[in-house]
Amino acid sequence: MKVVLCFALVFLVTVYAEHCRLATGCTLTQCSQGTLACIDSRCTCATDTGNACTTRDDCHAHCQNHGGRAHCVDGSCRCQH
């Protein structure tokens, strides 16, 4: 039982610590809500609001509606879950 618990803990730490340059490099992270995104060099799930942006400040109002932290990724507001 301890071995299974240790394995599960290591797996969770690995998933949450997955680093990336592009979302295509995220192989362990799975999203039940939103889409896979690479934000601040970390694999995460994010909702694309469909609103254009040039800076993160352009996205704050849109992310309040989606319950997440604002990010401007490739010219589109994304709300990190």
C-alpha positions in Angstrom: 0.0 0.0 0.0 2.8 2.4 0.8 4.4 1.7 -2.6 1.2 2.6 -4.4 0.8 5.8 -2.3 4.4 6.8 -3.0 4.0 6.1 -6.8 0.8 8.3 -6.9 2.5 11.1 -5.0 5.5 11.1 -7.4 3.2 11.0 -10.4 1.2 14.0 -9.1 4.4 16.0 -8.4 5.7 15.2 -11.9 2.4 16.4 -13.5 2.3 19.6 -11.6 6.0 20.3 -12.2 5.9 19.7 -16.0 7.9 22.4 -17.8 7.3 23.4 -21.4 8.2 25.8 -24.2 5.1 25.0 -26.2 1.8 23.3 -25.3 2.8 20.4 -27.6 5.5 19.6 -25.1 3.0 18.9 -22.4 2.6 15.1 -22.4 1.6 14.4 -18.8 -0.9 17.2 -18.1 -4.6 16.3 -18.9 -7.4 18.9 -19.0 -10.9 18.2 -18.0 -11.9 21.8 -18.5 -10.3 24.2 -21.0 -7.4 23.3 -23.3 -3.8 22.5 -22.7 -1.5 25.6 -22.6 2.1 26.5 -21.8 2.0 29.5 -19.5 5.0 30.8 -17.7 6.9 27.7 -18.8 4.4 25.4 -17.0 1.9 23.1 -18.5 -1.6 24.1 -17.5 -5.2 24.1 -18.5 -6.7 27.4 -19.8 -9.9 28.7 -21.4 -9.5 30.8 -24.5 -11.9 33.7 -24.2 -11.8 34.6 -27.8 -10.7 38.1 -27.0 -7.6 39.6 -28.6 -4.9 41.1 -26.5 -1.4 42.6 -26.5 -0.7 42.4 -22.7 -2.1 40.5 -19.7 -3.9 43.7 -18.6 -6.1 43.4 -21.6 -7.5 40.1 -20.3 -8.4 40.8 -16.6 -12.1 41.6 -17.2 -12.5 38.6 -19.5 -11.0 36.1 -16.9 -13.3 37.3 -14.1 -16.1 35.8 -16.2 -14.1 32.5 -16.5 -12.8 32.3 -12.9 -9.1 32.2 -13.7 -5.9 34.2 -13.8 -5.4 36.3 -16.9 -2.7 35.6 -19.5 -2.2 36.9 -23.0 -0.9 34.0 -25.1 -0.3 34.4 -28.9 -2.5 37.5 -29.0 -5.5 35.8 -27.3 -6.8 36.1 -23.7 -6.6 32.8 -21.8 -7.8 32.2 -18.3 -5.7 29.7 -16.3 -7.6 27.4 -14.1 
